[in-house]
Every structure is written in C-alpha cells, then in structure tokens.
Amino acid sequence: MDTSALLSERARAIDASGIRRVFELAAGLKDPINLSIGQPDFHVPDALKKAAVDAINHDQNGYTLTQGTPALRERIAVALERDTGWRCALTPDSPGPGLMVTSGTSGALLLSFLSLLSPGDEVVIPDPYFVSYPELATMCGARAVLCDTYPDFRMTAERVEPLLTDRTKAVLYCSPSNPAGVALSVDEVRDLLDLCRSRGVLLIADEIYDEFAFRRARTQPSAGDPNHLRCPSPARLAGSEEDVLLIRGFGKTYGCTGWRLGYAAGPASLIGAMTRLQQYTFVCAPAPLQAAAMAAIETDMRATVERFERRRSMVVGMLSPVTDLVEPDGAFYAFVRVPERLGMTGSAFFERCLEREVLVIPGNIFSSRDTHFRISFATPDDKLKAGLEIIAGLMA
C-alpha cells in the first residue's frame, strides 16, 4: 500500500522544522560548538526534581482534571494575581478569567488556534517568528499574516494596523522574542492592546521567556516583587483579562523543557473551548510533573538569569564591532545580521559556520528573509566564546 497517497492535505502542507534538520547535523559532528539549540544548559533545580520524584513515589501518576490539578491552578492563580492583578476563576461558577494547565506552551498555542481559527481566517504574527506559528495556522486551514518587524524586531501597533482585515481573529506576539530576544516596551504593549480592542481582535501574548528579563529600559519589576524583573506584559493593563490570552510556561525558566508544562489564562469562554479540545487531544498535562511545577513557582532563578545576562553582554561585545546587532532584552537568543559587505545570505553564512563546526540556525527558518542567523547563548561560556570568535572572524 502506498500510504503516502492517503495523507491529508493538512499533513502535506506542513514542512519539517528547519531547526530539527540542524539538530540532525549536530548529531553527525564529533564535538561541535552548538549555538543552535534553544535548550537551557542548566540542570532542573533540585526542589523540582524532588517534588517530581515524591509525586511519582506517592502514586500521583494517573489522569488529572483536564484543566490541571486544583492545587497547581490555585498556585498559578495566586502568582498571576500578584503579578498582573488578574483574579482567575477556579470553579465553573466563579467570575473572572479562565485558567488551565497545558502540555507546554506549544500545547496552549495549538489549542488556542484550534479554538479561534476557522478555514479562511487570519492571524497576524511577527516576521521573524517562532517556527511553529505559521504552521499552526496552516493546521487550522487559516492564514498567518506576516508583520514585518525589521530592522529592530518590534511588533508595534503601527506595523500591525494595516494588516488587520475582517478575517483577522487574533494578533500573536512573543516577548522577549524568539529568535531575536527583543521585548516590547510598556507603551508598545499598551498601544498593541488598544489597537486590538478597537478592532475586536484577540491579543495573544506568548510569554514563555517572560522571566528571562535583563536589566534594560524594556523590563519592569513584577507588581508583587520589586526585585523580580519581568518583561512588560499587556496582562498588567487594566481590564486586559477580557482581551488578552496570556500563555506562559515552566520549561525555559527552570530547564525542564522535556516536561511539557505550560498554562494559559484569559477570557473564560476561550479557556473553556481550549479545555474542551484538550479533553480529546492532550487529555491533561503529566500528573507528577504538575506537582513539581508547584515547587517551581517558589524557586528563585534570578542568579541563573543574571548569568545569561553576562552571556548576552559577551555576544554583544564580540559581534557588534563586525555587524549590525539588535541587543536582546531577554531570553537567550540573538538574531544576527550577515554583513552586506560579505555578499552572503543567512543560509550561506550558516554553511560557512558549519565548515568550522559551529552550529547556528539560518534566519530563513524564522522569516521570509534570508539575511540573518540565530544564535543561542544557552551554552557553556567557554564554548560560547569560542563560537563567537569563529563567527566574528568569518565576518571580519
């Protein structure tokens, strides 16, 4: 049987992630300098490991409620109220925004797209974008409309407004962004929310890296902890719980990406639809790891973020003299322009780096353009320095 002939149009329309191709290349190299992977290079904190093991040993291994364990949802709700002022509804008859635990932020994004988008609908996303954004729209038979954010990678209301049509259901942005690490300012998120409200469009805030905030003008203290920097969020603006879907997670901040734990909060009707869809897809997030996530919320990761901030300074210090570089405000990425004087695309420069066994990600994987490449500085300092020296040498 030729099973390939049985594949749906949906499956045929989805391409394999270019990032995965780079990972496969890495597997064939003996000792590469890997600046490609968005995987934190620190271990999961011991408190989380212990909580996960204890949950397993105490037989918390079965299904949970689809929307997450009551204990974890309550802990998240307390943290969200402290940070944003939102008072999430934890029971069906309670007023306020909804809240659910998801199988990673990717799971939350998929459920939100499935809940919002019908064939022919549109969602506005930034260019450059995280690789899954346009593919998620394709899965729904919808269209991702690219918002050109070059050269500063800021998805502003001014850039978004001309793209809105009567088919637009949502505007999705990520701050700090992947692949550029750029965070929008307080004024920019306010303007973006005001625009979406005026047009009856949902604003989806992908804030998977929100706690990876560096000390810059575009970060602000958390409302509940003046010593805890976070990136500006529309969720902190008055009445935003009716107009914003907030998506956050645990994988990047605590180094547990393989645990697949995230959460979504926002309009109750939307969270209700996402919960119904989760019943028939993911069912629930992993039970013992939901118990571990309760320990995560109380774990201080500021020392880790400060270490990454020093790495960010290394990236800026070594690459800024040889190319245009937008300084990251958070996360652990930089989106680096290939100097025009080289006459090379981002893909060609990627090949040049590969010859020196340095792995980066060509920018056309994240964008309609092929002028940049992404590096991840989630790698040990000595490896990072060696890779940056090679990249700077190739540029010079």
Beta strands, then each sheet from edge to edge (+ up, - down):
strand 1: 33-34
strand 2: 98-102
strand 3: 122-127
strand 4: 143-148
strand 5: 168-174
strand 6: 202-206
strand 7: 220-222
strand 8: 225-230
strand 9: 244-249
strand 10: 262-266
strand 11: 333-337
strand 12: 358-359
strand 13: 361-362
strand 14: 372-376
sheet 1: 1+ 12+
sheet 2: 2+ 10- 9+ 6+ 5+ 3+ 4+
sheet 3: 7+ 8-
sheet 4: 11+ 14- 13+
end
